[in-house]
Amino acid sequence: MIVMNDLNGQPSPGDCLARSVPADEPAVEIVWGMLKGLGPLWEGVPSGPGISGVLPPRREIEALYGAAAAEPPLNEDPRFAAIFADVYDVSVRNGQVLMTLTRTQPDGRLSSFAYGHHWKWEEQKYPWAFELQSRLGEASTELESTFALNLLARDPKQRDRGLGRRTLETWIGEVGRFGCWLQTDDIDSPARRLYERLGFTELGHGPEAPNGQPGLVMFRSPR
Ligand SMILES: CC(C)(COP(=O)(O)OP(=O)(O)OC[C@H]1O[C@@H](n2cnc3c(N)ncnc32)[C@H](O)[C@@H]1OP(=O)(O)O)[C@@H](O)C(=O)NCCC(=O)NCCS
């Protein structure tokens, strides 16, 4: 995936959607960062027994996304996980993020997450966003005042339980009355199929994705 940055977003109370959680499945936590970011000293609280309601540290994002994206069909080089984890770190320190996540019980290990932030073009002044806007052309106006989904992953040891899907559904439940969007590799992948099932459609192509091809931008209109 990937939306390469993060600046301040606007606060947005989530929609209240009723969700039934199977008794043996971990609940999906919803964690909003601070409006202006958590600041330069933020390091994150390591996941563990009894930990909830806080954003995990950069290294857990790198480890979990790296393990998930190393699997086929992405087969992503671990350097991308490091880059995306750096973006996460900057995003949390400098602006407001929304993360939904699960932690396995009883050890409390991070097992899935989706995170992103509010998007206004005037706040996106860096090369990746300039390239995105230029490549999308007129379609870029659809992204004004939406939520960007920066990163999604679930632990490959936890596959076939729908954990990633539940995590993303909860994230969308918080922001679904806004539009939301993401950039992903333009290949047939479990992630892309999941996005389509949850109502995202193709908007255009953006900057180069980890597979070296222009990334596919997918958009979900407000509901
Ligand atoms: C994309 C990703 C997060 C999806 O995770 P996921 O939804 O947990 O996917 P899984 O395949 O493990 O599990 C989903 C499947 O579990 C099955 N399942 C079993 N029990 C289930 C339950 N109780 N509820 C829902 N699904 C269940 C379903 O068959 C479902 O597949 P379907 O929706 O096609 O029917 C995951 O594939 C991933 O981390 N990929 C690598 C990283 C990545 O691609 N990130 C996005 C980059 S753009």
The ligand as a MOL file (V3000), in Angstrom:
LIG
                    3D

  0  0  0     0  0            999 V3000
M  V30 BEGIN CTAB
M  V30 COUNTS 48 50 0 0 0
M  V30 BEGIN ATOM
M  V30 1 C -4.8170 -7.7300 3.1240 0
M  V30 2 C -4.8580 -8.5030 4.4360 0
M  V30 3 C -4.7260 -7.5310 5.5900 0
M  V30 4 C -6.1860 -9.2440 4.5290 0
M  V30 5 O -6.2420 -9.8860 5.7700 0
M  V30 6 P -7.4880 -10.8560 6.1730 0
M  V30 7 O -8.7750 -10.1710 5.8430 0
M  V30 8 O -7.2730 -11.2750 7.5800 0
M  V30 9 O -7.2640 -11.9980 5.1640 0
M  V30 10 P -7.2420 -13.5170 5.4220 0
M  V30 11 O -7.1080 -14.0910 4.0430 0
M  V30 12 O -6.2450 -13.9550 6.4340 0
M  V30 13 O -8.6410 -13.8090 6.0090 0
M  V30 14 C -9.8380 -13.4850 5.2710 0
M  V30 15 C -10.5340 -14.7300 5.0330 0
M  V30 16 O -10.7240 -15.3980 6.2680 0
M  V30 17 C -11.8440 -16.2550 6.1240 0
M  V30 18 N -12.5150 -16.2450 7.4010 0
M  V30 19 C -12.4730 -17.2540 8.2330 0
M  V30 20 N -13.1700 -16.9630 9.3410 0
M  V30 21 C -13.6650 -15.7160 9.1790 0
M  V30 22 C -14.4640 -14.8810 9.9790 0
M  V30 23 N -14.9120 -15.2510 11.1860 0
M  V30 24 N -14.7880 -13.6740 9.5050 0
M  V30 25 C -14.3720 -13.2690 8.2970 0
M  V30 26 N -13.5970 -14.0430 7.5030 0
M  V30 27 C -13.2470 -15.2600 7.9430 0
M  V30 28 C -12.6650 -15.7580 4.9900 0
M  V30 29 O -12.6700 -16.7660 3.9910 0
M  V30 30 C -11.9100 -14.5410 4.4970 0
M  V30 31 O -11.7340 -14.4960 3.1070 0
M  V30 32 P -12.8640 -13.8920 2.1540 0
M  V30 33 O -13.2200 -12.5460 2.7210 0
M  V30 34 O -12.1730 -13.8180 0.8550 0
M  V30 35 O -13.9860 -14.8850 2.1950 0
M  V30 36 C -3.7150 -9.5170 4.5000 0
M  V30 37 O -3.8030 -10.3580 3.3900 0
M  V30 38 C -2.3380 -8.9100 4.5470 0
M  V30 39 O -1.8460 -8.5160 5.6110 0
M  V30 40 N -1.6550 -8.8470 3.3810 0
M  V30 41 C -0.2880 -8.3670 3.2720 0
M  V30 42 C -0.1620 -6.8900 3.4720 0
M  V30 43 C -0.9840 -6.1210 2.4840 0
M  V30 44 O -1.2380 -6.5520 1.3740 0
M  V30 45 N -1.3710 -4.9340 2.9120 0
M  V30 46 C -2.0910 -4.0390 2.0740 0
M  V30 47 C -1.1500 -3.4950 1.0790 0
M  V30 48 S -1.9730 -2.3740 -0.0190 0
M  V30 END ATOM
M  V30 BEGIN BOND
M  V30 1 1 1 2
M  V30 2 1 2 3
M  V30 3 1 2 4
M  V30 4 1 2 36
M  V30 5 1 4 5
M  V30 6 1 5 6
M  V30 7 2 6 7
M  V30 8 1 6 8
M  V30 9 1 6 9
M  V30 10 1 9 10
M  V30 11 2 10 11
M  V30 12 1 10 12
M  V30 13 1 10 13
M  V30 14 1 13 14
M  V30 15 1 14 15
M  V30 16 1 15 16
M  V30 17 1 15 30
M  V30 18 1 16 17
M  V30 19 1 17 18
M  V30 20 1 17 28
M  V30 21 1 18 19
M  V30 22 1 18 27
M  V30 23 2 19 20
M  V30 24 1 20 21
M  V30 25 1 21 22
M  V30 26 2 21 27
M  V30 27 1 22 23
M  V30 28 2 22 24
M  V30 29 1 24 25
M  V30 30 2 25 26
M  V30 31 1 26 27
M  V30 32 1 28 29
M  V30 33 1 28 30
M  V30 34 1 30 31
M  V30 35 1 31 32
M  V30 36 2 32 33
M  V30 37 1 32 34
M  V30 38 1 32 35
M  V30 39 1 36 37
M  V30 40 1 36 38
M  V30 41 2 38 39
M  V30 42 1 38 40
M  V30 43 1 40 41
M  V30 44 1 41 42
M  V30 45 1 42 43
M  V30 46 2 43 44
M  V30 47 1 43 45
M  V30 48 1 45 46
M  V30 49 1 46 47
M  V30 50 1 47 48
M  V30 END BOND
M  V30 END CTAB
M  END
